Amino acid sequence: MKAGKLEGQVAVITGAGGGLGAECARVLASHGAAVAVVDIDLAGAEAVATEINDQGGQALPLRTDVSSEEQVKSMVAAVVERFGRIDVLYNNAAILSKEQRAGDRDVCNMDVDAWDRAMAVNLRGAMLCSKHVIPVMLRNNRGSVMFATSGLGAQGDLTLSAYAASKAGVSMLSKSVAAQYGKQGIRSNAIQIGLVLGENAVHTMPEEIKNILLDNHLTPALGTPRQLADIVAFLASDESSFITGHTLAADGGFSSHTPSMAAMRAYFEKVGSNKL
């Protein structure tokens, strides 16, 4: 990647007050983009924006509940007032707090409030930001919209049913945006994010679980926030100008193979052959 490939562009990143969103904000700024650091946690957004500004970049922190249309409209207006345009939107915000996880379980044990929160933030929020940012992009007949989704939105699992359903919806929403506005210069892609070890996961996830998951990756190591941010920067830039309507799996190959692969590999190593 060459530095400066986003020079002169303006990016809106939701959920950017910490974690993966914050790393994406830092990396896009390093490539020359002015960044709106959007988060419901204003203190987190301000800290990330200050870091970017102190390093010579341009960043605007904005407190926004993406599930509120009025707040989203105000956020977009503030970005346009400050920077004059919007070229990139990364719909990254999602709710997956400890409280949310406790209520978002299997379907028979689903807390309906947890279901509604997942849909409001993860899916409605992505729709509202797209609804109000895309008209600004259309003024210049160009723009890159991205959606953070998850392997849970494509593969069944034992819990987090609401999160999974919302992320499946996000993938389809991305395709709808690509189909509806592509001829007007708007690209839209989803990123199916696998296990990326942000600061929280590094310290809280048991090593045994990390090893189980790593065994089912096709890469030597689990993902890092910087690797994800580099993908976001690529999809934001003109380097990806012929890619739209796509869901890119950024998961170290986790979703590309049969569920039995890790166990079969261990079996083949034990018998000394992969002949069936």
C-alpha positions in Angstrom: 0.0 0.0 0.0 1.3 3.5 -0.8 0.8 6.3 1.6 -1.5 9.1 0.6 -3.9 7.0 -1.4 -6.9 8.6 0.5 -5.5 12.1 0.3 -8.4 14.6 0.0 -11.0 12.1 1.0 -13.4 12.2 3.9 -14.2 9.0 5.8 -17.0 8.4 8.3 -16.3 5.4 10.6 -18.9 4.4 13.2 -17.9 2.6 16.3 -14.5 4.2 16.0 -14.1 5.2 19.7 -12.1 2.0 20.4 -11.1 -1.5 19.2 -11.1 -2.3 15.5 -12.9 0.9 14.6 -10.3 3.0 16.2 -7.5 1.2 14.4 -9.4 1.7 11.1 -9.7 5.4 11.8 -5.9 5.7 12.5 -5.0 3.8 9.4 -7.3 5.7 7.1 -5.9 8.9 8.5 -2.4 7.7 7.9 -3.3 7.4 4.2 -4.4 11.0 4.1 -8.2 10.8 4.8 -9.9 13.3 7.1 -11.9 11.0 9.5 -15.1 11.5 11.4 -14.6 9.3 14.5 -18.2 8.4 15.3 -19.1 6.6 18.5 -21.8 6.6 21.2 -18.9 6.9 23.6 -17.8 10.5 23.2 -14.7 10.2 25.4 -13.5 7.3 23.3 -14.1 9.2 20.1 -12.3 12.2 21.4 -9.3 10.2 22.5 -8.9 8.6 19.0 -9.5 11.9 17.3 -6.9 13.7 19.5 -4.3 11.0 18.7 -4.9 11.4 15.0 -4.8 15.2 15.2 -1.6 15.2 17.3 0.1 13.1 14.6 -0.8 15.7 11.9 -4.0 14.2 10.6 -7.6 15.5 10.6 -10.2 14.0 12.8 -13.6 15.1 14.1 -15.1 13.2 17.1 -18.8 12.9 17.1 -21.1 11.3 19.7 -23.8 9.4 17.8 -26.3 6.7 18.6 -26.5 5.2 15.2 -30.0 3.7 15.9 -31.4 7.2 16.1 -32.2 8.7 12.8 -32.1 12.3 14.2 -28.7 11.7 15.6 -27.4 10.2 12.4 -28.8 13.2 10.4 -27.0 15.6 12.8 -23.8 13.6 12.5 -23.8 13.7 8.7 -24.5 17.4 8.7 -21.6 18.1 11.1 -19.2 16.1 8.9 -20.3 18.0 5.8 -20.1 21.4 7.6 -16.5 20.6 8.8 -15.1 18.8 5.7 -17.5 19.6 2.8 -17.9 16.1 1.5 -18.0 12.4 2.4 -16.2 9.8 0.3 -16.1 6.8 2.6 -18.5 5.2 5.0 -17.5 2.2 7.2 -20.5 0.9 9.1 -18.6 -0.7 11.9 -20.8 0.1 15.0 -22.3 -2.9 16.7 -23.5 -3.9 20.2 -21.9 -6.9 21.8 -21.5 -5.8 25.4 -21.4 -8.2 28.3 -25.0 -7.4 29.1 -26.0 -7.9 25.5 -24.3 -11.3 25.3 -26.1 -12.4 28.4 -29.5 -11.9 26.7 -28.5 -12.9 23.2 -28.5 -16.7 23.3 -30.2 -19.6 21.5 -33.6 -18.9 20.1 -35.6 -20.6 22.9 -33.7 -18.6 25.5 -33.6 -15.3 23.6 -34.3 -12.1 25.5 -36.5 -10.1 23.2 -35.0 -6.8 24.3 -31.5 -8.1 23.4 -32.9 -9.1 19.9 -34.3 -5.6 19.4 -31.1 -3.9 20.5 -29.1 -6.0 18.1 -31.3 -5.1 15.2 -31.5 -1.5 16.2 -27.7 -0.9 16.4 -26.2 -3.4 14.0 -28.7 -3.4 11.2 -30.9 -0.3 11.5 -27.8 1.8 12.4 -26.0 0.6 9.2 -29.1 1.4 7.2 -29.6 4.9 8.7 -25.9 5.9 8.2 -26.1 4.7 4.6 -29.4 6.4 4.0 -28.0 9.8 5.0 -24.4 9.5 3.8 -25.1 8.2 0.3 -26.9 11.4 -0.9 -23.8 13.3 0.1 -21.6 10.9 -1.9 -23.9 11.2 -4.9 -23.1 14.9 -5.2 -19.7 13.8 -6.5 -20.9 10.6 -8.1 -18.4 8.5 -6.1 -18.1 6.8 -2.8 -17.2 3.6 -1.0 -19.6 2.2 1.5 -18.4 -0.7 3.7 -20.3 -2.9 6.2 -18.7 -4.9 9.0 -20.3 -8.4 9.2 -19.2 -11.7 10.7 -18.8 -15.4 10.1 -21.8 -15.7 12.6 -23.9 -14.0 9.9 -23.1 -16.8 7.5 -22.7 -19.9 9.7 -25.0 -21.3 12.4 -23.8 -21.4 16.0 -25.0 -22.2 19.5 -25.6 -18.7 20.8 -25.6 -15.0 19.8 -28.6 -15.6 17.5 -29.7 -12.0 17.3 -26.2 -10.8 16.5 -25.9 -13.5 13.8 -29.3 -12.5 12.2 -28.4 -8.8 12.2 -25.1 -9.5 10.6 -26.7 -11.7 7.9 -29.0 -8.7 7.2 -26.0 -6.4 7.0 -24.5 -8.6 4.2 -27.7 -8.3 2.2 -28.0 -4.6 2.8 -24.5 -4.1 1.3 -25.6 -5.9 -1.8 -28.7 -3.8 -2.1 -26.7 -0.6 -1.9 -24.3 -1.9 -4.5 -27.2 -2.7 -6.9 -29.1 0.5 -6.3 -26.4 3.1 -6.6 -23.5 1.4 -8.5 -24.3 3.2 -11.8 -24.1 6.5 -9.9 -20.5 5.8 -8.7 -21.2 4.2 -5.3 -19.5 1.0 -4.4 -20.6 -1.2 -1.5 -18.9 -4.2 0.1 -19.1 -6.2 3.3 -16.2 -7.5 5.3 -16.9 -10.8 7.0 -14.6 -10.5 10.0 -13.2 -13.5 11.7 -11.3 -13.6 15.0 -9.2 -10.5 15.1 -7.3 -10.1 18.4 -8.1 -6.6 19.5 -6.7 -5.5 22.9 -9.7 -6.8 24.8 -9.6 -10.3 23.3 -5.8 -10.6 23.8 -6.3 -10.1 27.6 -9.6 -11.8 28.2 -9.9 -14.8 25.8 -8.5 -18.1 27.4 -5.4 -19.4 25.6 -7.1 -22.8 25.1 -10.0 -21.2 23.1 -7.5 -19.2 21.1 -5.7 -22.4 20.2 -8.9 -24.2 19.3 -9.8 -21.4 16.9 -6.3 -21.1 15.5 -6.3 -24.8 14.7 -9.2 -24.1 12.4 -7.5 -21.2 10.6 -5.4 -21.7 7.5 -2.9 -19.1 8.6 0.0 -19.4 11.1 -1.6 -16.8 13.4 -4.9 -15.2 14.3 -5.7 -11.8 12.9 -4.7 -8.4 14.1 -6.5 -5.1 14.0 -4.0 -3.6 11.6 -4.7 -6.4 9.1 -8.4 -5.6 9.2 -7.7 -1.9 8.9 -5.5 -2.4 5.8 -8.5 -4.2 4.2 -10.8 -1.3 5.0 -8.2 1.1 3.5 -8.0 -0.9 0.4 -11.8 -1.1 -0.1 -12.0 2.7 0.6 -9.4 3.5 -2.1 -9.5 3.6 -5.9 -7.3 0.5 -5.8 -10.5 -1.5 -5.4 -12.5 0.5 -7.9 -13.7 -2.7 -9.7 -14.9 -4.4 -6.5 -18.5 -4.0 -5.4 -21.4 -6.1 -4.2 -18.9 -8.4 -2.6 -18.5 -9.9 0.8 -14.8 -10.4 1.6 -14.0 -13.0 4.2 -11.2 -11.6 6.3 -10.9 -14.6 8.6 -7.6 -16.5 7.9 -9.5 -19.1 5.9 -11.7 -20.1 8.8 -14.9 -20.2 6.8 -13.4 -21.8 3.7 -13.1 -25.4 4.7 -15.2 -28.3 6.1 -16.0 -28.2 9.8 -14.1 -31.5 10.3 -10.8 -30.3 8.8 -8.9 -29.7 12.1 -9.9 -33.1 13.5 -9.1 -34.8 10.1 -5.6 -33.2 10.0 -4.9 -34.6 13.5 -6.1 -38.0 12.4 -3.9 -38.0 9.2 -0.9 -36.9 11.3 -1.5 -39.9 13.7 -1.8 -42.5 10.9 1.0 -40.9 8.8 -1.1 -40.5 5.6 -4.0 -38.6 4.1 -5.1 -41.6 2.1 -8.8 -42.3 2.7 
